[in-house]
Amino acid sequence: MLKRIAGVTLILLVLFAGRSMAGELHSKWIEKGSSSFGAQLGWGATDDIPGGRDRTDLSFLFFFPNYQKNLTGLVGQSFYQGVLNWHVEAGVASVLNRNGEYLLGFSPLMLQYKFLDPKRSWAPNLLFGVGISYTDWKDVADRELGTELEFLVNTGAGLEFFRDTMSYSLNYRFFHISNAGIEFPNIGLNSHVFSLGINF
């Protein structure tokens, strides 16, 4: 399954890169204070991390619209030149092949750094942040989750391709869900999420 996802991701990467090589970046992506709206749509699956705990296996659809605001404008030099964005997202993740168990998430404390070069129409990025969720996943992951209210930790990376005032991205994130010891059990769930993104 991971090989199939990697293959599709590589094909999409080549297609987007081929369509995104001409011209310099639009000022929308560089100017301090500029903002954009977008969404990520993808697929996720839990993993037994750290090993030895035999966690519940879940796969899920992931849809999270987002808002980004450029906090810094273009900073740095050389390979680390880029912009720091405040990233806010809210959305839903729904379990596949069960009873449609859902997770409603809101992550207002997220940062994304885009390694932008004004002469290049693509950029790697890094994402990190935290949020909260309301979920009934504990009905199918009762060893890991003890409450409906859970905290979210997101960390990931992606590759974004710019087209004037629109961009597309291929993304990976490590998605952690737990309740920070409010109630036990609190082993938590760790997931890998692969998604396609779009921003306007």
Long-range contacts (C-beta under 8 A, 24 or more apart in sequence): 5-43, 5-194, 9-170, 9-194, 12-170, 12-196, 13-159, 13-170, 16-122, 16-161, 16-168, 16-170, 17-122, 17-161, 19-161, 19-163, 20-121, 20-122, 20-161, 20-162, 20-163, 20-168, 21-121, 21-122, 22-121, 23-121, 24-118, 24-119, 24-121, 25-116, 25-117, 25-118, 25-119, 25-120, 25-121, 25-162, 26-162, 26-164, 26-165, 28-165, 29-70, 29-83, 29-114, 29-116, 29-162, 29-167, 30-70, 30-73, 30-74, 30-83, 30-116, 30-118, 31-70, 31-73, 32-70, 32-71, 32-72, 32-73, 33-69, 33-70, 33-73, 34-69, 34-70, 35-67, 35-68, 35-69, 35-70, 36-67, 36-68, 36-167, 36-199, 36-200, 37-65, 37-66, 37-67, 37-68, 37-199, 37-200, 38-65, 38-66, 38-68, 38-167, 38-197, 38-198, 38-199, 38-200, 39-63, 39-64, 39-65, 39-66, 39-91, 39-197, 39-198, 40-64, 40-66, 40-89, 40-169, 40-171, 40-195, 40-196, 40-197, 41-195, 41-196, 41-197, 42-171, 42-193, 42-194, 42-195, 42-196, 43-193, 43-194, 43-195, 44-93, 44-175, 44-191, 44-192, 44-193, 44-194, 45-191, 45-192, 46-141, 46-189, 46-190, 46-191, 47-190, 47-191, 47-192, 49-190, 53-187, 55-141, 55-143, 55-144, 55-187, 55-189, 55-190, 56-140, 56-141, 56-143, 56-144, 56-189, 58-95, 58-98, 58-137, 58-140, 58-141, 58-189, 58-191, 59-95, 59-96, 59-97, 60-93, 60-94, 60-95, 60-96, 60-103, 60-191, 61-93, 61-94, 61-96, 62-91, 62-93, 62-175, 62-193, 62-195, 63-91, 63-92, 63-93, 64-89, 64-90, 64-91, 64-92, 64-105, 65-89, 65-90, 65-91, 66-199, 68-112, 68-199, 74-116, 74-118, 79-115, 80-115, 81-115, 81-116, 81-117, 82-113, 82-114, 82-115, 82-116, 82-123, 83-113, 83-114, 83-116, 84-111, 84-112, 84-113, 85-111, 85-112, 85-113, 85-114, 86-110, 86-111, 87-111, 87-112, 87-127, 87-129, 89-131, 95-137, 95-140, 98-140, 99-140, 101-135, 101-136, 101-137, 101-139, 101-140, 102-135, 102-136, 102-137, 103-133, 103-134, 103-135, 103-137, 103-150, 103-177, 104-133, 104-134, 104-135, 105-131, 105-132, 105-133, 105-152, 106-131, 106-132, 106-133, 107-131, 107-132, 107-152, 107-154, 110-154, 114-160, 121-161, 121-162, 121-163, 122-159, 122-160, 122-161, 122-162, 123-159, 123-160, 123-162, 124-157, 124-158, 124-159, 124-160, 125-157, 125-158, 125-159, 125-160, 125-169, 126-156, 126-157, 127-154, 127-155, 127-156, 127-157, 127-158, 127-171, 127-173, 128-154, 128-155, 128-156, 129-153, 129-154, 130-154, 133-177, 135-177, 137-177, 137-189, 141-189, 142-185, 143-185, 143-187, 144-178, 144-185, 144-187, 144-188, 144-189, 145-177, 145-178, 145-179, 145-185, 145-186, 145-188, 145-189, 146-179, 146-182, 146-183, 146-184, 146-185, 146-186, 147-179, 147-182, 147-183, 149-179, 149-182, 150-177, 150-178, 150-179, 151-177, 151-178, 151-179, 151-180, 152-176, 152-177, 156-193, 158-197, 160-197, 160-199, 165-200, 166-198, 166-199, 166-200, 167-197, 167-198, 167-199, 168-196, 168-197, 168-198, 169-196, 169-197, 169-198, 169-199, 170-195, 170-196, 170-197, 171-195, 171-196, 171-197
